[in-house]
């Protein structure tokens, strides 16, 4: 897993890239990569999205 605060695209290949929480696409060198962070049961969770459309679809659920 890639550090969500790092620049995505530097030293990231498909084997270490995060997956979009909505569509499951590997996010490699994506200029539209978005991350939503939340606290659930005293744990921090990062949700990665390949586009604003996927992020909006996840918010709709």
LINLINFEN-V788663 format. One record per residue. N is the residue number from 0. RES is the residue in one letter. PSI is psi as a letter, one per 20 degrees, with the letter a starting at -180 (999 if undefined). NEAR is the number of other C-alpha atoms within 12 Angstrom. Layout:
BEGIN
n = (N:N)
res = (RES:RES)
psi = (PSI:PSI)
near = (NEAR:NEAR)
END
This chain:
BEGIN
n = (0:1:2:3:4:5:6:7:8:9:10:11:12:13:14:15:16:17:18:19:20:21:22:23:24:25:26:27:28:29:30:31:32:33:34:35:36:37:38:39:40:41:42:43:44:45:46:47:48:49:50:51:52:53:54:55:56:57:58:59:60)
res = (X:X:X:X:X:X:X:X:X:X:X:X:X:X:X:X:X:X:X:X:X:X:X:X:X:X:X:X:X:X:X:X:X:X:X:X:X:X:X:X:X:X:X:X:X:X:X:X:X:X:X:X:X:X:X:X:X:X:X:X:X)
psi = (p:q:p:i:i:r:o:p:h:o:k:p:r:h:h:i:q:q:q:p:i:g:i:j:p:p:o:o:l:p:i:j:p:q:p:p:p:q:p:p:l:k:q:p:p:p:p:q:q:i:r:h:g:h:g:h:h:g:h:h:999)
near = (20:24:17:25:15:15:17:28:23:15:16:21:18:19:13:19:29:32:29:29:29:26:20:17:19:27:33:26:21:25:14:19:31:30:30:23:15:13:11:9:7:7:9:12:15:22:27:37:34:32:25:21:18:26:23:19:16:22:14:9:9)
END
